[in-house]
Amino acid sequence: MAKKTAKKVVKKTTATVKKTVKKKAATKDTPATETAAKKAVKKVAKKAAKRAPRKKVVKEVRLKAYWGVFNSSLKRLAVFEYADKRAAEKKAKELSGGSKGVHFIQLVKEPITE
């Protein structure tokens, strides 16, 4: 859609420039004004036909899931593979025993580094 409007603007502006240059050329009758007219048309076309900014290509990041054991201040104390949920629950239960505070498990996703 933007390309169509840009072309219309270029056509309109180039047409007005050509008309004004022809009027001036008719009064002067010199070939130098024709080259000036062409240069003016090119300048207008360059200004009107600016390239649209390129969109940034977002690279997909692969993530891997883990189970993390956290304390009440959200500090991660241990990390277990996703398949070892029982081991993570056991570790949280061990750490929560006594008056050490509450510990829980939470799903953690981290980017895979190659």
N, C-alpha and C positions, 0 to 999 in steps of 0.2 A: 504494500500500500504506500509506503514511504517513497519507493522508487518512482511510482507514477506521479506523485505530487512534485517530486524533485524535477522530473522531466518537464512537467507543465510549467514550473517556475522558470526553468532554463529557457524553454521556448518563448515564454512571454517576455522575459528580460532580453533575450537575444533579438526578438522582433522589435522591441522598443529601441534598442541600441542601433539596429540596422536602419530604422526609420529616421532617427535623429542624425545618424551619420550621412544618410542619403541626402537629407535636407542640406546639411553643411556642404556635402560634396557638390550638390547642384549649384550652390552659390559660388564655390571656389573653382570647380571644374579642374581639379588636379588629381593625378593618380596616387599621390601620397596619402590622400584622405581615405582611399579604399583600403590601403594596407593598415592604416590606423583603425579603420572600422573593423577589420578582421581581428586585429590585436585586442580591441575592446570587447568583441564578441567572445574571444577565447578567455579573457579575464573573467567575464561574467559567468561563462560556463564553468570555469574552474571553481569559482566561489560557490555557485549554486549546487554543484555536484560533489559535495563532500561525502567521503566514505563514512558509513555508519561504524561506530566503534565495535570492535570484536568482543564477543562474549567470552568470559573466562571459562575454560574447560575444567570442570571439577573432576579430579582423579578419584576414583572409587577406592576406598580404604577397606580392606578385609579385616574383620574383627573376630576374635576368638573369645569364647565364654569360659569363665572360671567361677568358682565359688570362693568368696572372700569371707574370712572371719573378722568381725569388727568388734571393738569395745564401745562403750557408751559415748565416748567422745569422737566416734567415727574414724578411729585410727585402725588401719588394716593390719592385723597381726599375722595372718596366715592366708595362703592361697592354695586352693586345691583344684584339680582338673574338674571339668563339668560332670564327668561320669562318677566322681568320688564325692557325691553329695553326703552320703552317710558318714564318711570320714570327717567332712567339714562340720557336720552337726555334732559328731562326737567330740571334736576339738572345742567347739563352742560350749558344749556342756561341761567339759573339764575345766575350762577357764572360768566359767560362771560359778562353779562350786565354791562354797564358802562366802566370804565377804569381799570378794574381789570385784564385784559389780556384774553388770549384765553384758553378755556377749551374744552376738547373733551372726547369722550368715546372710549374705546378700550376693546376688548375681553381679559379676564384674565383667565388663567387655573391654578388651585391650586390643590395639592394632597388632596385626601379625608383622613382625620384622623379618625380612629375608636376608 
